[in-house]
Amino acid sequence: MKRRADKVAGGKSHLKYVIFEYNMLCPYPRTVLSQHVNGEALTLAEACHKLGFKTVASMPLAMGDALKEHSLNELLEFALDGCDHIIVGSKNTDHIKELLSFLE
């Protein structure tokens, strides 16, 4: 991905972030050695950091499914411990209020 971005941008790529699904039900970006950088097997998150990218966890609540087994606090802490940033959203206004209270 980095090579392609640099090629398209003539070596001047501004690509800085890689977004991927990461939550307690989908921990694979930090547990599965699925990438190779200079011959070294790495997890997706490790490869991103090695190449200078920041990681962004998408779907830390697993579309609400993870809330059946874990608290909001557990899910957000898990995602934040594993990635540099997270993206959180919900159609449920009660979930949004709870998310906002977490920030206070």
ZIZI-V442567 format. One record per pair of residues at least 12 apart in sequence whose C-alpha atoms are under 10 Angstrom apart, sorted by the first residue. I is the first residue (numbers start at 0). J is the second residue. Records with the same first field share a line. If there is no record, write none. Layout:
I=J ; J
//
This chain:
0=14 ; 17 ; 47 ; 50
1=14 ; 15 ; 47 ; 50 ; 51 ; 52
14=51 ; 52 ; 53
15=47 ; 50 ; 51 ; 52 ; 53 ; 54
16=47 ; 48 ; 51 ; 52 ; 53 ; 54 ; 55 ; 83 ; 84
17=43 ; 44 ; 47 ; 48 ; 52 ; 53 ; 54 ; 55 ; 56
18=44 ; 53 ; 54 ; 55 ; 56 ; 57 ; 82 ; 84 ; 85 ; 86
19=43 ; 44 ; 54 ; 55 ; 56 ; 57 ; 58 ; 59 ; 82 ; 85 ; 86
20=55 ; 56 ; 57 ; 58 ; 59 ; 60 ; 61 ; 78 ; 85 ; 86
21=44 ; 55 ; 56 ; 57 ; 58 ; 59 ; 60 ; 61 ; 77 ; 78 ; 79 ; 81 ; 82 ; 85
22=56 ; 57 ; 58 ; 59 ; 60 ; 61 ; 65 ; 74 ; 75 ; 76 ; 77 ; 78 ; 79 ; 81
23=59 ; 60 ; 61 ; 65 ; 68 ; 69 ; 73 ; 74 ; 75 ; 77 ; 78
24=59 ; 60 ; 61 ; 64 ; 65 ; 68 ; 74
25=58 ; 59 ; 61 ; 65
26=59 ; 77 ; 78 ; 81
27=42 ; 43 ; 44
28=41 ; 42 ; 43 ; 44 ; 45 ; 46 ; 56 ; 81 ; 82
29=41 ; 42 ; 43 ; 44 ; 45 ; 46 ; 81 ; 82
30=42 ; 43 ; 44 ; 45
31=43 ; 44
32=44 ; 45 ; 46
33=46
34=46 ; 47
36=49 ; 50
44=56 ; 81 ; 82 ; 83
48=83
52=83
53=82 ; 83 ; 84
54=81 ; 82 ; 83 ; 84 ; 85
55=78 ; 79 ; 81 ; 82 ; 83 ; 84 ; 85 ; 86
56=75 ; 78 ; 79 ; 81 ; 82 ; 83 ; 84 ; 85 ; 86 ; 87
57=78 ; 82 ; 84 ; 85 ; 86 ; 87 ; 88
58=78 ; 85 ; 86 ; 87 ; 88 ; 89
59=71 ; 74 ; 75 ; 76 ; 77 ; 78 ; 79 ; 85 ; 86 ; 87 ; 88
60=73 ; 74 ; 75 ; 78 ; 86 ; 87 ; 88 ; 89
61=74 ; 87
62=87 ; 88 ; 89 ; 90
63=88 ; 89 ; 90 ; 91 ; 94
71=94 ; 97 ; 98 ; 101
72=97 ; 98 ; 101
75=87 ; 98 ; 101
//
